[in-house]
Amino acid sequence: MRTAIPWELILVDNGSTDATKDAIHSFVSSSGIACRTVFEPQRGLSRARNRGWLVADGQVVGFTDDDCYPDQEYVTELWTAFADPQTGYLGGRVLLYEPGGYPITVRDCAEHTEIPQGSFIPAGFIHGANMAARKTVLQAVGGFDDMLGAGNPASRRGRGLS
């Protein structure tokens, strides 16, 4: 990431039993990025996200997925968006990197859309692969629901059906 803004990368190992720990260690030792790793033994994307934001030092937490390539300006763009104290959370564009990827995983919308406080946010409007929130907002809503998201029994992926 190209930025002069101080930031940290938190990598959450979500109960892996393969070579994930070694891959994380290799990345941390060679990346030149301030990284911290944490282990969340209970599987589930929401549990992993909760573990990450709870240990984060910053007051704004950006989320992406292990198969994503954030833009070089990602941190700067988050900093700019959260300069407005009224911004509590946001989502951004998610584009396909691999030509054979599933288009359902994208959000190719460049327009800015305000979400009024207390509004219902429809499924798919904000993608977890590119979202951010203030820690105060995450605390106020109790974080992510541990029963939702990939890797738990309530999701298709958690049952091995995807």
Secondary structure, DSSP 8 states (H G I E B T S, - for coil): ---SS---EEEEE-S--SSHHHHHHHHHHHH-S-EEEEE--S--HHHHHHHHHHH--SSEEEE--TT----TTHHHHHHHHTTSTT--EEE--B--SSTTS-GGG-B---S-----TT----TTSS-GGGEEEEHHHHHHHTSS-TTSSTTSTTSTGGGT--
